[in-house]
Amino acid sequence: MALIQAADTRTQDTPMNYSKPVLVAVKPGDHEDSLALLRSHAMFSALEEDDLQELLHHARRLRLGHHQLLYRQDMPAHHFFFVLSGRLRLYRLDASGIDRTLDSIAPGDCIAEVMIYADPARYACYAEALKNSEVLMIPVKAYQDLLDTHHSYTQAALRHYAMRAVTRFHDLEIMTVQSARDRLIRYLVDLLPEGSEQGGEVELPLPKCLVASRLAMQPETFSRILADLKSNGLVRVNRSRVFISDPSKLIQISQ
């Protein structure tokens, strides 16, 4: 795998600029670290070692700077991506040109893997690095060739898509809640790991203004609701970290 350093693509006047990356060398040890993370994902865990190595032979590493675009909405999709480090935001532009946050992607997860089955294949949104990030760029055609010759790989990919669909339905359920306060409460509770009935601390995966966008509310509304929950002793807030002492109480007031 080659490591690619992408040039800065976002400027004050033209935030949607996009330029091609340039090749630089891979540091020793990076290859092994990437393999371990890659093997933990459902899209790759079923692959035989020779097939995984063949796929990686066609893959490239991309390094993205803060606020740099990985790809643009409606751009032809010849690759999907696996996040190695950092964090990326997915967003779309509405008719008025305002961007609407859809999701955030952390290390160990894929972006745009649905392009493997899309026809025509075009990216449905923008992907932007929220911090310095590295991703693995994997040719759609190379993965399609593996699926064509290995039925078990196809089954593993479809199971992954099914799990993603269930998650998306849950996200849509949250967005159908009319009250902005209830949407925020359900979002915070969902950030808790399973089995956290007694509460715990979560870290917001996006800056607060982008969480607000993700939940279809203004940043001022988000801040006001969070301050109200804090004043009522339901949460404690320390920058991007939120401590939820009693999730059941939060859920009760949102019903």
C-alpha positions in Angstrom: 0.0 0.0 0.0 1.2 3.5 -0.8 0.6 6.4 1.5 -0.9 9.5 -0.2 -0.7 13.0 1.2 -3.6 15.0 -0.2 -3.2 18.7 -0.9 -5.4 21.2 1.0 -8.8 21.3 -0.8 -10.8 23.8 1.3 -10.4 27.5 1.1 -12.4 30.4 2.6 -13.9 31.4 -0.7 -14.4 28.0 -2.3 -14.9 25.4 0.4 -15.9 22.7 -2.1 -12.6 22.7 -4.1 -11.1 19.2 -4.6 -7.7 18.3 -5.7 -6.0 14.9 -6.3 -3.6 13.5 -3.7 0.1 12.9 -4.3 2.1 9.8 -3.3 4.6 9.7 -0.4 6.3 6.7 1.3 4.7 4.4 3.9 6.4 4.4 7.3 7.6 1.0 8.7 5.0 -0.7 10.8 2.0 1.1 9.3 1.2 -1.9 7.0 0.9 -4.3 10.0 -1.2 -1.9 12.1 -3.6 -1.3 9.2 -4.0 -5.0 8.6 -5.0 -5.7 12.2 -7.7 -2.9 12.1 -8.9 -4.0 8.7 -9.4 -7.7 9.8 -11.7 -6.6 12.6 -14.3 -5.2 10.1 -17.1 -7.4 8.7 -16.2 -6.4 5.1 -12.8 -7.9 5.4 -12.8 -10.4 8.3 -14.1 -13.3 6.1 -11.4 -12.8 3.4 -8.6 -15.4 3.1 -5.2 -14.0 3.7 -4.2 -14.3 0.0 -7.3 -12.5 -1.1 -6.9 -9.8 1.5 -3.3 -9.2 0.4 -4.4 -9.0 -3.2 -7.0 -6.4 -2.3 -4.4 -4.4 -0.4 -2.1 -4.5 -3.4 -4.7 -2.4 -5.2 -5.4 -0.1 -2.2 -3.8 3.2 -1.4 -3.5 5.1 1.9 -4.7 8.7 1.9 -3.7 11.3 4.5 -6.2 14.2 4.9 -5.8 17.5 6.7 -8.3 19.2 8.9 -11.5 20.1 6.9 -10.1 18.5 3.8 -12.6 16.8 1.5 -12.2 13.1 0.7 -14.8 13.2 -2.0 -17.7 15.4 -3.3 -21.4 14.7 -3.6 -22.4 13.3 -7.0 -18.7 12.6 -7.9 -18.3 9.2 -9.8 -17.4 6.6 -7.2 -14.6 4.2 -8.1 -13.4 3.6 -4.6 -14.7 3.0 -1.1 -12.8 3.8 2.1 -11.7 2.4 5.4 -10.9 4.9 8.2 -7.5 4.2 9.8 -7.2 7.2 12.1 -8.9 10.6 12.8 -12.6 11.2 12.1 -14.7 12.1 9.1 -18.0 13.9 8.7 -20.6 13.0 6.0 -22.9 15.8 4.9 -25.1 16.8 2.0 -25.9 20.3 0.6 -29.6 21.3 0.6 -31.3 23.3 -2.1 -30.2 26.6 -0.4 -26.6 25.5 -0.2 -26.5 24.8 3.5 -24.7 21.6 4.6 -26.6 19.1 6.7 -24.6 16.7 8.8 -25.5 13.0 8.2 -23.0 11.1 10.2 -19.5 10.9 11.6 -17.1 8.0 10.8 -14.5 6.8 13.3 -11.4 4.6 12.8 -12.3 1.0 12.1 -15.3 1.8 9.9 -16.0 2.0 6.2 -17.3 4.9 4.0 -19.2 4.5 0.8 -19.0 0.7 0.7 -22.5 0.6 -0.7 -20.9 1.8 -4.0 -19.9 -1.8 -4.5 -23.5 -2.5 -5.6 -24.5 0.9 -6.9 -25.3 1.5 -10.6 -24.5 4.2 -11.5 -22.0 4.6 -8.7 -21.9 8.2 -7.5 -21.1 9.4 -4.0 -24.4 10.5 -2.3 -22.7 13.1 0.0 -19.5 14.9 0.9 -16.9 13.3 3.1 -14.8 15.8 5.1 -12.0 15.2 7.6 -12.8 16.7 11.0 -9.1 16.3 12.1 -5.9 15.0 10.5 -7.0 11.6 9.3 -5.8 8.6 7.3 -8.0 6.3 5.2 -7.5 3.3 3.0 -8.8 3.9 -0.5 -10.0 0.6 -2.0 -11.0 0.1 -5.6 -14.7 -0.9 -6.0 -13.8 -3.2 -8.9 -11.1 -5.1 -6.9 -13.7 -5.9 -4.2 -16.4 -6.8 -6.8 -14.0 -9.3 -8.3 -13.6 -11.0 -5.0 -17.4 -11.2 -4.5 -17.9 -12.6 -8.0 -15.6 -15.6 -7.2 -16.4 -16.2 -3.4 -20.0 -16.7 -2.3 -19.1 -16.6 1.3 -17.6 -13.1 0.9 -20.9 -11.9 -0.7 -22.8 -13.2 2.3 -20.5 -11.4 4.8 -20.9 -8.1 2.8 -24.7 -8.5 2.8 -24.8 -9.1 6.6 -22.8 -5.9 7.0 -25.3 -4.0 4.8 -28.2 -5.4 6.8 -26.7 -4.2 10.1 -26.1 -0.8 8.6 -29.7 -0.7 7.4 -31.0 -1.4 10.9 -28.8 1.4 12.3 -30.1 3.8 9.7 -33.7 2.9 10.5 -33.0 3.7 14.1 -31.4 7.0 13.1 -34.6 7.8 11.1 -36.7 7.0 14.1 -34.9 9.5 16.2 -35.3 12.2 13.6 -39.1 11.6 13.4 -39.4 12.7 17.1 -40.9 16.2 17.0 -39.3 17.7 20.1 -35.7 19.0 19.7 -35.2 18.1 23.4 -36.3 14.6 22.9 -34.1 14.1 19.8 -31.1 15.3 21.8 -31.9 13.0 24.8 -32.3 9.9 22.6 -29.1 10.8 20.8 -27.1 11.1 24.1 -28.6 7.9 25.5 -27.7 6.0 22.2 -24.0 7.1 22.7 -23.8 5.0 25.9 -22.3 1.5 25.4 -24.6 -1.4 25.9 -25.2 -2.4 29.5 -24.8 1.2 30.8 -28.1 1.3 32.7 -26.3 2.9 35.6 -25.1 5.7 33.5 -21.6 6.7 32.3 -19.6 9.3 30.3 -19.8 9.7 26.5 -17.9 11.8 24.1 -19.7 13.7 21.4 -18.4 12.4 18.1 -18.8 15.8 16.4 -18.4 19.4 17.5 -21.5 20.7 19.2 -22.6 22.8 16.3 -22.4 19.8 14.0 -24.3 17.6 16.5 -27.0 20.3 16.3 -27.0 20.0 12.5 -27.2 16.2 12.7 -30.3 16.5 14.9 -31.9 19.2 12.7 -31.8 22.0 15.2 -30.0 25.4 15.6 -26.7 25.5 17.6 -28.5 27.9 20.0 -31.3 25.4 20.6 -28.8 22.6 21.2 -26.9 24.7 23.8 -30.1 25.8 25.5 -31.4 22.2 25.9 -28.1 20.9 27.1 -27.8 23.7 29.7 -31.4 22.9 30.8 -30.5 19.2 31.3 -27.4 20.2 33.2 -29.3 22.6 35.5 -31.7 19.9 36.3 -28.9 17.5 37.3 -29.5 15.1 34.5 -26.1 15.5 32.8 -22.7 17.0 33.5 -20.8 18.6 30.7 -17.1 19.0 30.3 -16.4 20.3 26.8 -17.1 17.4 24.4 -17.7 14.9 27.2 -21.2 14.4 28.7 -21.8 12.4 31.9 -25.2 10.8 32.2 -25.9 9.8 35.8 -29.3 8.2 35.3 -30.3 7.2 31.7 -33.7 6.0 32.8 -34.6 9.5 34.1 -33.6 11.0 30.8 -35.7 8.5 28.8 -38.7 9.1 31.1 -38.8 12.9 30.4 -38.5 12.3 26.7 -41.6 10.0 26.6 
